[in-house]
Amino acid sequence: MSAMMQEFLKKAARGENVYISDVRRAFSEAECRIICDLTLVIGGNKRWEIRVPAAEEAQEIRFVREYFYATLYNILSTFGGVRMTLSISPDDSFSKQLCETLDDVFQVRIPKSKRRGYGKCLNVTDRINAAQDKLAFSFVITQEKPPDLPAEREQHSDAVSACRAAVEKANTANICGIDIGGTDIKVVGISGGKIVAVKEYDWFPAEMTRMEQVIEPILLMARVVRAAMSLPNTPKAAALKEQMLKKGVSDEAMQSAADTCRAVYGEAPLLDGIGVCFPDVVIDDKIVGGETYKTRGIRNASKDYEQEFLQLTSLKSMLLAQCKPHGKVHLSNDGSLAAYTAAVELAHSAQADIVATGVFAHTLGTELGTGWIDETGEIPQIPLEVYNCIIDLGNHPARDYHELDVRSVNNFNTGLSGTLQKYCSQSGAYRLALRIFEEKAPARFAKLFDQGFLEHRDGGVFVRQTPSDMRKPLLEHLMHLASEGDAAAEEIFREIGEFLAVTFEETEWMLAPRSRARILFGRFVKHKRCFDLMQEGANKRNNVRFVAGDGTLAFTPVMLELKSDPVHTVAQFGQAVGAAYFAAS
């Protein structure tokens, strides 16, 4: 075991990846056995066995601890929970000492505002628990044999019928779907089963310092699209509609156009429903996470972030002002809406039967979103913050860079190394491009700076954001190169595919979903070649099957209409359509 750990440590020192799932397999026969029971906030328990070797050398002890903490961190980021009970053998002093460090490492008794690193996941967990009138999270260590878990009840699914019913309701409703991302907000307005308004709005919430700056654009998008949906089919109205929906129009111009709509054509009819895809933990239509990159600026600027964040929990009631008295507003996490969107489309396809085993999806964009529709057809009410999960215990040199440096593997929010936020995301693509181009395509490497995508400043390497935000253009540039057959750029997306394969292994171990496929949404899927390269990279590691959440996953009438749109694609606006269906559900 010591020789194996030394090999892991050597790889990490060389800047290579040391995947957590590989370490778990290596430790599967280790002498120290810890049974981890998690009491869920929604009721019930989950159990895992964790094996670790009783290391003696200091560096190896640090490695074992990092693996153990990362494993628990991944579980808590995914499930949350009220209490974690760790059962160890009475004669296992190594495991006892290891478990006794958890309160300090996860900062259980420290205020939310002062938690760092591993403790950050408990901020989300405690907010969820408070929203459900449960106690704050705690660890319990016992040397008693854990009780047998009750047998899980057999689940019966009617997911196909539920998905089809949502589409039938949408065919006779005026609904709006809002997909909120880290660089833009995408909105669709659907009336009578037809798309009548589409809007894309660029923003950068991570730079905002007050919650009103996040909320106001979302409310504006709902108002603008509602107004646009109400306009008659005349040249004058069409010009006004174009003015509101055109990309890049200022907030003031959109508000002015909406005011003109009301003055000329009267108050727009209220909506039947609004569905919102929000990039944070959402439980029972309430945003309860608060630890994502999108709210980083507010966390840093606010004197009382908990009070500031509470404003966001009222987003549902604010949006209801755009709806009829019995209208509905439903919110869910962006990953969950990706899975829901896929489930609805598949339920209308010749492959409808596969929805019965559930749908597992990822969105690849600013960060990695994850969604799961289980075999009952429901969205499990758990955090599912898989983007925060640690998959890599290696690449030590990249830990030395500031988290905003393109070369860094450190999480923007927690500072922890090796999380999926820096692997299956645009940040991961930037980091890989820098490394691969410098090694294999020096001319391409130099052009990243010459063309204004990247800049050297403050001793680091950063994506240029002034005078223009180059995050999206840089990703588009890399995808275009890969699509054109640039060998170095192709390697970027193969490696991201490998990271997704490791993600599959980690989610399989924690969640054991019945569905074996992973449906991919987001900007990474816009170019088929990039999707194929990610599948190639994954195939080198395991047999996970990717399904592209693009035009090939369009089966409902509205999604087929979007597929035939010459400007707006399914990969870009599919989740907004899914959010609209979610409102109708």
SENUDO-846052 format. One record per residue (C-alpha): y, z, x. Coordinates in steps of 0.02 Angstrom, whole numbers, plus 50000, padded with zeros to 5 digits. Last residue first. Layout:
N
[atom [Y, Z, X]]
...
//
This chain:
585
[atom [51036, 49250, 47696]]
[atom [51194, 49149, 47667]]
[atom [51283, 49240, 47809]]
[atom [51135, 49204, 47924]]
[atom [51145, 49021, 47874]]
[atom [51326, 49021, 47934]]
[atom [51274, 49107, 48095]]
[atom [51143, 48971, 48121]]
[atom [51278, 48839, 48103]]
[atom [51381, 48931, 48234]]
[atom [51224, 48941, 48341]]
[atom [51203, 48752, 48335]]
[atom [51382, 48720, 48391]]
[atom [51364, 48682, 48576]]
[atom [51181, 48633, 48595]]
[atom [51187, 48550, 48424]]
[atom [51327, 48437, 48486]]
[atom [51505, 48402, 48428]]
[atom [51586, 48234, 48468]]
[atom [51479, 48090, 48403]]
[atom [51408, 48197, 48260]]
[atom [51230, 48140, 48224]]
[atom [51155, 48305, 48278]]
[atom [51283, 48401, 48176]]
[atom [51225, 48310, 48018]]
[atom [51045, 48348, 48066]]
[atom [51096, 48531, 48082]]
[atom [51172, 48528, 47908]]
[atom [51021, 48441, 47831]]
[atom [50895, 48562, 47910]]
[atom [50781, 48490, 48044]]
[atom [50874, 48498, 48210]]
[atom [50778, 48568, 48357]]
[atom [50772, 48402, 48450]]
[atom [50962, 48399, 48443]]
[atom [50971, 48548, 48559]]
[atom [50885, 48718, 48567]]
[atom [50766, 48655, 48699]]
[atom [50593, 48732, 48690]]
[atom [50528, 48816, 48847]]
[atom [50345, 48853, 48876]]
[atom [50294, 48999, 48986]]
[atom [50141, 48956, 49089]]
[atom [50179, 49050, 49250]]
[atom [50262, 49037, 49422]]
[atom [50278, 48854, 49472]]
[atom [50294, 48809, 49289]]
[atom [50458, 48905, 49279]]
[atom [50541, 48793, 49407]]
[atom [50482, 48636, 49319]]
[atom [50542, 48703, 49151]]
[atom [50713, 48737, 49227]]
[atom [50716, 48560, 49295]]
[atom [50674, 48489, 49124]]
[atom [50820, 48584, 49046]]
[atom [50937, 48521, 49182]]
[atom [50876, 48343, 49151]]
[atom [50904, 48362, 48965]]
[atom [51088, 48399, 48992]]
[atom [51163, 48509, 48854]]
[atom [51029, 48642, 48884]]
[atom [51127, 48740, 49015]]
[atom [51275, 48749, 48894]]
[atom [51183, 48858, 48771]]
[atom [51013, 48877, 48690]]
[atom [50837, 48900, 48757]]
[atom [50685, 48933, 48648]]
[atom [50551, 49034, 48736]]
[atom [50370, 49004, 48689]]
[atom [50232, 49136, 48691]]
[atom [50266, 49210, 48519]]
[atom [50167, 49368, 48486]]
[atom [50300, 49475, 48567]]
[atom [50233, 49603, 48694]]
[atom [50398, 49698, 48706]]
[atom [50402, 49783, 48877]]
[atom [50271, 49690, 48978]]
[atom [50304, 49522, 48893]]
[atom [50491, 49548, 48917]]
[atom [50465, 49573, 49104]]
[atom [50349, 49424, 49124]]
[atom [50463, 49308, 49025]]
[atom [50611, 49364, 49130]]
[atom [50510, 49316, 49284]]
[atom [50488, 49143, 49209]]
[atom [50673, 49136, 49171]]
[atom [50710, 49173, 49355]]
[atom [50595, 49029, 49403]]
[atom [50689, 48915, 49284]]
[atom [50852, 48970, 49367]]
[atom [50772, 48919, 49532]]
[atom [50731, 48746, 49463]]
[atom [50910, 48735, 49399]]
[atom [50988, 48761, 49570]]
[atom [50859, 48649, 49656]]
[atom [50922, 48500, 49555]]
[atom [51095, 48526, 49630]]
[atom [51024, 48507, 49805]]
[atom [50926, 48351, 49759]]
[atom [51071, 48261, 49672]]
[atom [50980, 48164, 49535]]
[atom [51125, 48117, 49422]]
[atom [51077, 48253, 49298]]
[atom [51083, 48380, 49439]]
[atom [51258, 48324, 49489]]
[atom [51315, 48330, 49307]]
[atom [51246, 48505, 49286]]
[atom [51339, 48565, 49440]]
[atom [51503, 48486, 49383]]
[atom [51483, 48556, 49207]]
[atom [51458, 48729, 49282]]
[atom [51615, 48708, 49386]]
[atom [51715, 48643, 49238]]
[atom [51663, 48795, 49133]]
[atom [51718, 48922, 49263]]
[atom [51872, 48828, 49325]]
[atom [52005, 48926, 49229]]
[atom [52165, 48831, 49268]]
[atom [52321, 48883, 49368]]
[atom [52233, 48992, 49410]]
[atom [52052, 49040, 49380]]
[atom [51970, 48982, 49541]]
[atom [51791, 49043, 49554]]
[atom [51787, 49170, 49696]]
[atom [51731, 49183, 49877]]
[atom [51778, 49341, 49972]]
[atom [51891, 49412, 50108]]
[atom [52036, 49438, 49988]]
[atom [52038, 49253, 49950]]
[atom [51930, 49098, 49979]]
[atom [51932, 48979, 49832]]
[atom [51809, 48890, 49720]]
[atom [51820, 48747, 49594]]
[atom [51974, 48667, 49672]]
[atom [51901, 48500, 49723]]
[atom [51916, 48543, 49908]]
[atom [51828, 48710, 49882]]
[atom [51672, 48645, 49794]]
[atom [51692, 48490, 49904]]
[atom [51647, 48589, 50060]]
[atom [51478, 48638, 49989]]
[atom [51440, 48460, 49934]]
[atom [51472, 48403, 50113]]
[atom [51363, 48543, 50180]]
[atom [51214, 48489, 50074]]
[atom [51055, 48585, 50120]]
[atom [51103, 48759, 50180]]
[atom [51284, 48771, 50118]]
[atom [51237, 48678, 49960]]
[atom [51091, 48794, 49924]]
[atom [51187, 48957, 49950]]
[atom [51347, 48909, 49859]]
[atom [51255, 48821, 49721]]
[atom [51138, 48970, 49696]]
[atom [51285, 49088, 49673]]
[atom [51375, 48971, 49553]]
[atom [51217, 48944, 49449]]
[atom [51185, 49131, 49440]]
[atom [51362, 49162, 49383]]
[atom [51336, 49027, 49248]]
[atom [51188, 49128, 49187]]
[atom [51004, 49163, 49218]]
[atom [51025, 49256, 49384]]
[atom [51183, 49362, 49395]]
[atom [51175, 49434, 49218]]
[atom [50987, 49448, 49244]]
[atom [51011, 49606, 49345]]
[atom [50970, 49612, 49531]]
[atom [51095, 49741, 49589]]
[atom [51180, 49876, 49487]]
[atom [51371, 49878, 49487]]
[atom [51366, 49926, 49304]]
[atom [51485, 49805, 49217]]
[atom [51498, 49653, 49331]]
[atom [51318, 49671, 49391]]
[atom [51290, 49652, 49578]]
[atom [51201, 49497, 49644]]
[atom [51356, 49443, 49741]]
[atom [51389, 49271, 49818]]
[atom [51518, 49220, 49687]]
[atom [51620, 49377, 49725]]
[atom [51662, 49471, 49565]]
[atom [51528, 49602, 49602]]
[atom [51601, 49638, 49774]]
[atom [51482, 49580, 49911]]
[atom [51360, 49696, 50002]]
[atom [51223, 49672, 49874]]
[atom [51200, 49491, 49929]]
[atom [51128, 49553, 50096]]
[atom [50994, 49653, 50003]]
[atom [50911, 49505, 49915]]
[atom [50771, 49614, 49846]]
[atom [50736, 49723, 49694]]
[atom [50753, 49574, 49577]]
[atom [50718, 49578, 49389]]
[atom [50839, 49712, 49332]]
[atom [50876, 49706, 49146]]
[atom [51059, 49696, 49095]]
[atom [51042, 49520, 49022]]
[atom [50896, 49592, 48922]]
[atom [51014, 49694, 48815]]
[atom [50888, 49700, 48671]]
[atom [50991, 49838, 48587]]
[atom [50859, 49875, 48452]]
[atom [50860, 49840, 48265]]
[atom [50721, 49711, 48268]]
[atom [50783, 49549, 48185]]
[atom [50663, 49520, 48041]]
[atom [50541, 49378, 48002]]
[atom [50394, 49496, 47994]]
[atom [50321, 49413, 48151]]
[atom [50474, 49463, 48251]]
[atom [50638, 49368, 48265]]
[atom [50693, 49400, 48442]]
[atom [50854, 49362, 48531]]
[atom [50912, 49365, 48710]]
[atom [51081, 49318, 48782]]
[atom [51100, 49278, 48966]]
[atom [51280, 49276, 49027]]
[atom [51425, 49153, 49027]]
[atom [51299, 49025, 48965]]
[atom [51113, 49028, 48939]]
[atom [51058, 49085, 48767]]
[atom [50880, 49148, 48757]]
[atom [50755, 49142, 48615]]
[atom [50597, 49225, 48550]]
[atom [50532, 49170, 48380]]
[atom [50401, 49260, 48277]]
[atom [50216, 49232, 48251]]
[atom [50244, 49167, 48072]]
[atom [50377, 49046, 48139]]
[atom [50234, 48945, 48213]]
[atom [50182, 48889, 48039]]
[atom [50341, 48787, 48016]]
[atom [50286, 48658, 48145]]
[atom [50314, 48508, 48030]]
[atom [50494, 48564, 48021]]
[atom [50600, 48661, 47897]]
[atom [50542, 48832, 47957]]
[atom [50575, 48768, 48134]]
[atom [50760, 48752, 48093]]
[atom [50773, 48924, 48017]]
[atom [50674, 49006, 48158]]
[atom [50781, 48920, 48291]]
[atom [50941, 48983, 48211]]
[atom [50867, 49158, 48197]]
[atom [50819, 49158, 48381]]
[atom [50993, 49102, 48431]]
[atom [51067, 49228, 48310]]
[atom [50968, 49366, 48397]]
[atom [51036, 49309, 48565]]
[atom [51215, 49309, 48504]]
[atom [51198, 49484, 48429]]
[atom [51217, 49496, 48242]]
[atom [51351, 49505, 48111]]
[atom [51340, 49476, 47923]]
[atom [51490, 49460, 47808]]
[atom [51451, 49438, 47625]]
[atom [51553, 49389, 47473]]
[atom [51551, 49492, 47314]]
[atom [51740, 49508, 47302]]
[atom [51761, 49334, 47376]]
[atom [51784, 49321, 47564]]
[atom [51928, 49306, 47689]]
[atom [51968, 49493, 47673]]
[atom [51784, 49523, 47715]]
[atom [51829, 49477, 47894]]
[atom [51924, 49640, 47918]]
[atom [51780, 49741, 47842]]
[atom [51657, 49663, 47964]]
[atom [51771, 49687, 48114]]
[atom [51780, 49876, 48084]]
[atom [51665, 49919, 48231]]
[atom [51790, 49829, 48342]]
[atom [51924, 49959, 48309]]
[atom [51803, 50094, 48368]]
[atom [51814, 50018, 48542]]
[atom [51990, 50083, 48567]]
[atom [51940, 50259, 48516]]
[atom [51794, 50258, 48638]]
[atom [51904, 50177, 48770]]
[atom [52030, 50319, 48773]]
[atom [52149, 50289, 48919]]
[atom [52114, 50103, 48906]]
[atom [52143, 49983, 49050]]
[atom [51972, 49979, 49134]]
[atom [51872, 49980, 48973]]
[atom [51989, 49849, 48899]]
[atom [51968, 49733, 49048]]
[atom [51778, 49752, 49044]]
[atom [51766, 49711, 48859]]
[atom [51689, 49538, 48883]]
[atom [51583, 49599, 49029]]
[atom [51478, 49701, 48909]]
[atom [51473, 49890, 48891]]
[atom [51537, 49916, 48713]]
[atom [51373, 49919, 48620]]
[atom [51398, 49970, 48438]]
[atom [51454, 49814, 48344]]
[atom [51407, 49848, 48162]]
[atom [51313, 49726, 48051]]
[atom [51163, 49846, 48039]]
[atom [51149, 49861, 48229]]
[atom [51245, 49742, 48343]]
[atom [51236, 49755, 48533]]
[atom [51357, 49633, 48612]]
[atom [51397, 49447, 48620]]
[atom [51439, 49421, 48435]]
[atom [51368, 49286, 48320]]
[atom [51463, 49306, 48159]]
[atom [51414, 49245, 47987]]
[atom [51547, 49231, 47852]]
[atom [51513, 49224, 47666]]
[atom [51558, 49157, 47495]]
[atom [51730, 49109, 47557]]
[atom [51896, 49132, 47466]]
[atom [51982, 48977, 47399]]
[atom [52136, 48928, 47499]]
[atom [52301, 48991, 47428]]
[atom [52412, 48848, 47375]]
[atom [52419, 48667, 47433]]
[atom [52594, 48652, 47508]]
[atom [52640, 48832, 47551]]
[atom [52460, 48887, 47589]]
[atom [52427, 48738, 47701]]
[atom [52597, 48762, 47785]]
[atom [52550, 48941, 47827]]
[atom [52385, 48881, 47902]]
[atom [52482, 48753, 48006]]
[atom [52602, 48888, 48068]]
[atom [52458, 49002, 48114]]
[atom [52375, 48860, 48209]]
[atom [52536, 48818, 48300]]
[atom [52564, 49001, 48348]]
[atom [52386, 49019, 48412]]
[atom [52413, 48867, 48524]]
[atom [52318, 48705, 48501]]
[atom [52192, 48677, 48642]]
[atom [52057, 48598, 48535]]
[atom [52117, 48514, 48376]]
[atom [52065, 48607, 48219]]
[atom [52235, 48657, 48153]]
[atom [52328, 48496, 48191]]
[atom [52181, 48393, 48132]]
[atom [52186, 48482, 47965]]
[atom [52372, 48449, 47947]]
[atom [52346, 48264, 47983]]
[atom [52201, 48258, 47859]]
[atom [52309, 48342, 47727]]
[atom [52442, 48207, 47744]]
[atom [52313, 48067, 47745]]
[atom [52226, 48136, 47588]]
[atom [52053, 48212, 47562]]
[atom [52107, 48380, 47495]]
[atom [52118, 48536, 47605]]
[atom [52012, 48690, 47566]]
[atom [51897, 48686, 47717]]
[atom [52047, 48680, 47835]]
[atom [52114, 48842, 47761]]
[atom [51947, 48932, 47781]]
[atom [51937, 48862, 47958]]
[atom [52109, 48930, 48001]]
[atom [52081, 49101, 47922]]
[atom [51912, 49129, 48006]]
[atom [51981, 49071, 48174]]
[atom [52132, 49185, 48156]]
[atom [52020, 49336, 48121]]
[atom [51924, 49299, 48281]]
[atom [52086, 49271, 48379]]
[atom [52154, 49440, 48317]]
[atom [52001, 49546, 48361]]
[atom [51993, 49521, 48549]]
[atom [52180, 49543, 48583]]
[atom [52181, 49689, 48460]]
[atom [52054, 49775, 48572]]
[atom [52184, 49793, 48709]]
[atom [52173, 49749, 48895]]
[atom [52111, 49569, 48890]]
[atom [52048, 49487, 49049]]
[atom [51865, 49495, 48999]]
[atom [51911, 49413, 48833]]
[atom [51945, 49242, 48914]]
[atom [51982, 49116, 48777]]
[atom [51951, 48936, 48726]]
[atom [51942, 48893, 48541]]
[atom [51823, 48762, 48470]]
[atom [51839, 48718, 48285]]
[atom [51732, 48620, 48162]]
[atom [51773, 48594, 47978]]
[atom [51688, 48509, 47830]]
[atom [51506, 48523, 47877]]
[atom [51404, 48486, 47721]]
[atom [51283, 48593, 47618]]
[atom [51405, 48618, 47477]]
[atom [51540, 48679, 47594]]
[atom [51509, 48725, 47776]]
[atom [51645, 48781, 47898]]
[atom [51597, 48785, 48081]]
[atom [51669, 48893, 48219]]
[atom [51650, 48900, 48408]]
[atom [51736, 49036, 48508]]
[atom [51757, 49006, 48695]]
[atom [51737, 49075, 48871]]
[atom [51634, 49232, 48846]]
[atom [51558, 49179, 48682]]
[atom [51588, 49207, 48496]]
[atom [51492, 49095, 48375]]
[atom [51575, 49098, 48203]]
[atom [51489, 49026, 48049]]
[atom [51588, 48999, 47890]]
[atom [51524, 48983, 47713]]
[atom [51570, 48895, 47552]]
[atom [51409, 48899, 47452]]
[atom [51288, 48788, 47357]]
[atom [51186, 48716, 47500]]
[atom [51200, 48880, 47596]]
[atom [51092, 48965, 47466]]
[atom [50953, 48837, 47493]]
[atom [50969, 48859, 47681]]
[atom [50946, 49048, 47667]]
[atom [50796, 49023, 47552]]
[atom [50710, 48914, 47682]]
[atom [50725, 49050, 47813]]
[atom [50657, 49183, 47695]]
[atom [50511, 49072, 47643]]
[atom [50463, 49038, 47824]]
[atom [50481, 49221, 47872]]
[atom [50357, 49283, 47743]]
[atom [50265, 49387, 47869]]
[atom [50136, 49523, 47850]]
[atom [50127, 49653, 47986]]
[atom [49969, 49752, 48018]]
[atom [50012, 49934, 48041]]
[atom [50012, 49999, 48219]]
[atom [49879, 50129, 48253]]
[atom [49952, 50301, 48277]]
[atom [49987, 50348, 48457]]
[atom [49865, 50467, 48537]]
[atom [49946, 50625, 48601]]
[atom [50010, 50636, 48780]]
[atom [49910, 50746, 48898]]
[atom [50016, 50892, 48950]]
[atom [50113, 50896, 49112]]
[atom [50278, 50866, 49023]]
[atom [50448, 50797, 49068]]
[atom [50578, 50767, 48931]]
[atom [50726, 50648, 48952]]
[atom [50869, 50651, 48827]]
[atom [50976, 50531, 48723]]
[atom [51115, 50595, 48611]]
[atom [51061, 50661, 48441]]
[atom [51047, 50550, 48288]]
[atom [51172, 50512, 48149]]
[atom [51130, 50324, 48155]]
[atom [51302, 50276, 48223]]
[atom [51288, 50422, 48346]]
[atom [51119, 50357, 48406]]
[atom [51189, 50181, 48430]]
[atom [51338, 50249, 48529]]
[atom [51218, 50358, 48632]]
[atom [51108, 50210, 48676]]
[atom [51256, 50101, 48724]]
[atom [51328, 50234, 48839]]
[atom [51151, 50273, 48898]]
[atom [51138, 50100, 48976]]
[atom [51288, 50142, 49087]]
[atom [51197, 50288, 49168]]
[atom [51098, 50171, 49281]]
[atom [51255, 50119, 49374]]
[atom [51409, 50220, 49325]]
[atom [51450, 50353, 49197]]
[atom [51624, 50428, 49200]]
[atom [51689, 50359, 49035]]
[atom [51527, 50404, 48946]]
[atom [51543, 50589, 48985]]
[atom [51409, 50659, 49105]]
[atom [51259, 50757, 49042]]
[atom [51133, 50615, 49049]]
[atom [51198, 50543, 49212]]
[atom [51052, 50419, 49227]]
[atom [51021, 50469, 49409]]
[atom [51059, 50652, 49376]]
[atom [50949, 50674, 49223]]
[atom [50816, 50566, 49305]]
[atom [50792, 50663, 49467]]
[atom [50657, 50776, 49395]]
[atom [50550, 50624, 49359]]
[atom [50530, 50583, 49544]]
[atom [50494, 50763, 49593]]
[atom [50358, 50771, 49461]]
[atom [50289, 50601, 49511]]
[atom [50270, 50659, 49692]]
[atom [50197, 50828, 49641]]
[atom [50051, 50753, 49546]]
[atom [49934, 50902, 49524]]
[atom [49984, 50939, 49344]]
[atom [49965, 50753, 49298]]
[atom [50120, 50672, 49225]]
[atom [50188, 50639, 49050]]
[atom [50365, 50570, 49035]]
[atom [50446, 50591, 48864]]
[atom [50596, 50479, 48829]]
[atom [50706, 50534, 48684]]
[atom [50825, 50456, 48559]]
[atom [50801, 50274, 48600]]
[atom [50883, 50118, 48670]]
[atom [50754, 49979, 48660]]
[atom [50801, 49842, 48783]]
[atom [50926, 49929, 48896]]
[atom [50818, 50086, 48888]]
[atom [50661, 49992, 48942]]
[atom [50753, 49899, 49080]]
[atom [50828, 50061, 49145]]
[atom [50657, 50143, 49146]]
[atom [50587, 50003, 49254]]
[atom [50742, 49999, 49365]]
[atom [50729, 50186, 49396]]
[atom [50546, 50171, 49446]]
[atom [50575, 50019, 49559]]
[atom [50725, 50101, 49642]]
[atom [50627, 50261, 49668]]
[atom [50483, 50167, 49749]]
[atom [50605, 50076, 49865]]
[atom [50694, 50237, 49914]]
[atom [50526, 50318, 49952]]
[atom [50480, 50167, 50059]]
[atom [50638, 50185, 50162]]
[atom [50607, 50371, 50187]]
[atom [50423, 50359, 50237]]
[atom [50307, 50464, 50128]]
[atom [50268, 50358, 49976]]
[atom [50159, 50427, 49836]]
[atom [50123, 50255, 49760]]
[atom [50190, 50214, 49587]]
[atom [50106, 50173, 49421]]
[atom [50198, 50164, 49254]]
[atom [50102, 50167, 49090]]
[atom [50201, 50116, 48937]]
[atom [50220, 50187, 48761]]
[atom [50329, 50147, 48610]]
[atom [50364, 50269, 48470]]
[atom [50413, 50267, 48287]]
[atom [50580, 50284, 48201]]
[atom [50738, 50178, 48200]]
[atom [50811, 50279, 48344]]
[atom [50652, 50251, 48443]]
[atom [50554, 50389, 48529]]
[atom [50499, 50322, 48698]]
[atom [50336, 50380, 48778]]
[atom [50315, 50348, 48965]]
[atom [50148, 50392, 49043]]
[atom [50164, 50416, 49231]]
[atom [50019, 50382, 49349]]
[atom [50029, 50415, 49536]]
[atom [49881, 50343, 49634]]
[atom [49932, 50161, 49640]]
[atom [49815, 50032, 49561]]
[atom [49950, 49932, 49470]]
[atom [50076, 49953, 49612]]
[atom [50061, 49773, 49675]]
[atom [50066, 49708, 49496]]
[atom [50222, 49810, 49461]]
[atom [50301, 49748, 49623]]
[atom [50271, 49568, 49570]]
[atom [50350, 49606, 49400]]
[atom [50502, 49681, 49486]]
[atom [50534, 49522, 49583]]
[atom [50574, 49538, 49767]]
[atom [50694, 49392, 49799]]
[atom [50737, 49342, 49977]]
[atom [50892, 49394, 50073]]
[atom [50799, 49426, 50236]]
[atom [50816, 49615, 50209]]
[atom [50733, 49599, 50039]]
[atom [50588, 49501, 50112]]
[atom [50564, 49633, 50248]]
[atom [50567, 49773, 50117]]
[atom [50434, 49687, 50011]]
[atom [50325, 49662, 50166]]
[atom [50345, 49846, 50210]]
[atom [50291, 49890, 50034]]
[atom [50133, 49788, 50055]]
[atom [50093, 49870, 50221]]
[atom [50119, 50042, 50142]]
[atom [50000, 50000, 50000]]
//
